[in-house]
Amino acid sequence: MNLSYWEIKNWFTNIDYTIVGSGIVGLSCAWFLKERFPKSKILILERGMLPQGASTKNAGFACFGSLSEIIEDLKSHSENEVLELVEKRFYGLHLLRKTLGDKAVNYQNNGGFELFNNTDDTLYETCLSQKNKINKFLKPIFKTDVFSLKNNMFNFKNIKRQYIFQSV
């Protein structure tokens, strides 16, 4: 890419903050920096013409972590660290909704579904066996059970007959 003198001068000089990635986290960071430092010049870099990171691959879902993710987090972090992490993710989602407005982002609380292939026996059984323990673990944040089981109401093929449903 060949940039003109004016493009370089206007876009790439005297930058106060550079943010790598234009997903939810990058753009939120830019938003709050601009709010706090209105006169600052913020550069947001993205690897391609369009965003390509995790924010574009989550199909529009906003969640604090699936049951299997929380179980995995508990393998390498203390219970307090994981509880803090879930709380921060949940608070961050609420802050994002408050900042942008539910109507503007077409927010709908439809819950979330974690599906398992018919061959995912070990992971599926682990999640089933840990579901009640994790629900109890998360009660201080959500005051209710978060994870439950739902039958395959979408009639997906080659998956376990029940999904893990996340209600919050």
N, C-alpha and C positions, 0 to 999 in steps of 0.2 A: 504494500500500500504506500503510495506516495502522497504525503500530506503537504499542503501549501504552507507558506510562511504564516499566513493568518490562522490556519487551523492549529498549527503548533503553538502559536502565540496565545490564542484564545482558549484552547482546550487543555494544553499540556504544560503551562507555565504558572508559577505562583500557586501551586496546589497546596491547600492546607491539610486535606485528608484524602487518602486513596483507599478505596474499598474494592476488594477483589470478590466479584460475584454479584449478580443482580437478581438473586433469589430473594426469598422472604427475609432472610437474615441480613443480607447486604443492603437491600432497599430500606428495611426498618432502621438499620444503623445509620444510613444516610439521612433518613427522615428526622431521627432524633438528634443527630449532630446538627443538622440545619436549624432545627427548633432551638437548640441550646446556643448555637453559634451562627446566627442568621447571616452574618457577613462572610462566613467562610466559603471557600471554593472547594467543592467536593468532586472528586473524579471517581467514577464507578467503572471498573474494568470487567469485561466478560470475555470469555475465550472465543466465542463465535459471534455471528451476527445476531443470534437470538440466544436467550438463556438456555443452558443445557444441563444444569445441575439438578440437585435433589428436588428443588421446588417445582420443577416442571415434570418430574416423574412420579409425584405422589397423587396424581389424578384428582387434585383438588381437596384431598383429605387433610385435615388439621387435627392431629392427635398428640397426646403426650407420651405415647409408647404402647405398643401391643403387649399382650400377656407374655409372649415369647421374648420380646425385647427386654421387658422388666426382669424376667427370669435370667436372661443372659447378663444383664447389668449387675445382678446380685452375685454373679460368679466372680466379678473382678472389683466390686466396690462394696463398702459396708452398707448395711441397711439404712443408716442415717444418710449416707451420701446418695443412695438411690431415691430415698423419699424426698430429699432436697431437690434432686434432679427432676423428678416427676412434678414436684410443686412448681419449680421454675418454668418448666415447659408449659404447664397448665396456665400459670400466670401470664407467660409470654403470649399464649394464644388469646387470652382475654384482653391483654393490652393491645394486641394487633387488631382485634375486633373493635375495641373501643376507639382506637385511633382512626381506622378506616371506615368503620360503620358497617353493621351487618348487611344493610341493604346494598351498599356499594359493592360488597364482595359476594353478594347473594349467599350469605351464610345460612346453612340449614343444619340443624342438629339431627342427623339421621342415625347417629351411632356409627360404630365401625365394626367390620367383620374381619376376623382373621381366619383364613381358609388354609387347609392342609391337604396336600396331595394324598391319595390313597397309600402311597409308599412312605409317607412321613410318619411312620408308626411311633418311633422313639420320641420325636419332638411333640407329637400330638398327645401321647400318653403323659409326657412330662407336664405339659400345659394343663391337662385335665387333673392330674394329681396335685398341682400347685395352685389351682384356681382359687380355692377357698382361702388358702393361706395368703395369697397375694391380695385378695379382696379385703381381708382383715388388716393386712399391712397398710393398705391405702385408705382405710376408713378415716384416719385423722384429717386427710385432705378433702375427701369427697363425701363423707358422712353416709355413704350408701355403698352397696356392692357395685363394682364397676363391671366385672366380667361375668357373663352367663353363657349358657349354651342355647343355640337356635338351630332348628332343623334346616336342611338345605332348601330353603324356600325359593331360591333362584334357579334351582334344578341344574346347577353346574355338574358337569361330568368329571369323573376321575378324581373326586375329592372326598374327604371324609363326610359322612352323612350329617354331621353337626358342625357348625361354625362356632368359634368363640366370638361372642358379641360384646362390644364395648359400648356401654350406654351413656357414658359421659363425654 
